[in-house]
Amino acid sequence: MSRGVTLVAVVAAAVALGGCGTAAGERDARASVERFEAALQQKDGAAACRELSSETRSSLESDEKKPCEQAILGTDLKPSPGIKEVSVWVTGAQVRLGGDTLFMDETAEGWKISAAGCKPQGSDQPYDCELEG
């Protein structure tokens, strides 16, 4: 199954589960995204990579043939202005920023970014993501 199809399934499940997120989950997901965005702003690749899921880090390193700390700074990801909405469903989250959408997974290490730089492609279409695991 392609990542785009998976993201559509995640979004559909999220809509079905509507209010299942917790305030703590939303707060923790928001904090992770804020750290990620600050790291991008400061061009701190190591700090940005700490907020990525292990699968996303591995995918980035494999695609770019560089350590994550260097590879992430070579992507088209740019800091986005402000968090507009955080939606948490069980162990997944979607965070909408002013110009970007990120998808997250809850892991043993906390909330980690599984896809970033995501733009909707239209109604009932998958997101197109700059970075994904």
C-alpha positions in Angstrom: 0.0 0.0 0.0 1.4 3.4 -0.9 2.0 6.0 1.7 -0.5 8.3 0.1 -3.2 5.7 0.4 -2.2 5.1 4.0 -2.5 8.8 4.8 -6.0 8.8 3.4 -6.9 5.8 5.6 -5.5 7.6 8.6 -7.4 10.7 7.9 -10.6 8.7 7.3 -10.1 6.8 10.6 -9.5 10.1 12.3 -12.8 11.6 11.1 -14.6 8.5 12.3 -13.0 8.7 15.7 -13.6 12.4 16.0 -13.1 13.3 19.7 -10.9 10.4 20.8 -7.8 12.6 21.5 -6.7 13.6 24.9 -5.6 17.1 26.1 -2.2 15.5 27.1 -1.8 13.9 23.7 -2.6 17.2 21.9 -0.2 19.1 24.2 2.6 16.6 23.7 2.1 16.4 19.9 2.1 20.2 19.7 5.3 20.5 21.8 7.1 18.1 19.4 6.0 20.1 16.3 7.1 23.3 18.0 10.5 21.8 18.7 10.7 20.6 15.1 9.7 24.0 13.6 12.2 25.8 15.9 15.0 23.5 14.8 14.2 24.1 11.2 14.2 27.9 11.9 17.6 27.6 13.6 18.9 25.2 10.9 19.6 22.7 13.7 19.4 19.4 11.8 20.2 17.2 14.9 17.3 18.8 16.9 14.9 18.4 13.9 15.9 14.8 13.5 15.1 14.0 17.2 11.5 14.8 16.4 11.2 12.4 13.5 10.0 8.8 13.9 12.8 6.2 13.4 11.1 5.1 10.1 11.1 8.7 8.8 14.7 9.3 9.8 15.8 6.0 8.1 13.8 6.9 4.9 15.4 10.3 4.7 18.9 9.0 5.2 18.3 6.3 2.6 16.9 8.7 0.1 19.6 11.4 0.5 22.5 9.1 1.3 23.5 11.4 4.2 23.1 11.4 7.9 19.7 12.8 9.0 21.2 15.9 10.5 22.6 16.9 7.1 19.8 15.5 5.0 16.9 17.3 6.7 18.5 20.7 6.1 18.7 19.8 2.3 15.0 19.2 2.0 12.4 21.8 0.8 11.0 21.9 4.4 10.6 25.4 5.6 9.4 26.6 9.1 5.7 27.2 8.9 4.0 30.0 10.8 2.0 28.9 13.8 0.0 25.8 14.7 -3.6 26.1 13.5 -5.0 22.8 14.7 -4.0 19.6 16.4 -6.1 16.4 16.0 -5.2 13.3 18.0 -6.7 9.9 17.5 -5.5 7.0 19.6 -1.8 6.7 18.5 -1.9 9.1 15.5 -2.1 12.8 15.1 -2.4 15.5 12.4 -1.0 18.9 13.0 -2.0 21.7 10.7 0.3 24.7 10.5 0.0 27.9 8.5 1.1 26.3 5.2 2.0 22.8 6.1 0.5 19.6 7.6 2.4 17.1 9.6 1.4 13.5 10.6 2.6 12.0 13.8 2.7 8.7 15.6 2.8 8.1 19.3 5.9 6.0 20.1 7.6 4.7 23.2 9.8 7.9 23.0 6.7 10.2 22.7 5.1 11.8 19.7 7.2 11.6 16.6 6.7 13.1 13.1 6.0 10.4 10.5 5.4 12.8 7.6 6.1 16.5 7.1 5.6 19.1 4.4 2.3 17.5 3.5 -0.1 19.3 1.2 -3.7 18.1 0.4 -4.2 17.2 -3.2 -7.9 17.7 -3.3 -11.1 16.1 -1.9 -10.7 12.4 -1.3 -7.1 12.5 -2.5 -4.0 11.6 -0.5 -1.6 14.2 0.9 1.6 14.7 -1.0 4.4 14.9 1.6 8.0 16.2 1.2 9.2 13.9 4.0 7.6 10.6 5.1 8.7 7.3 6.6 
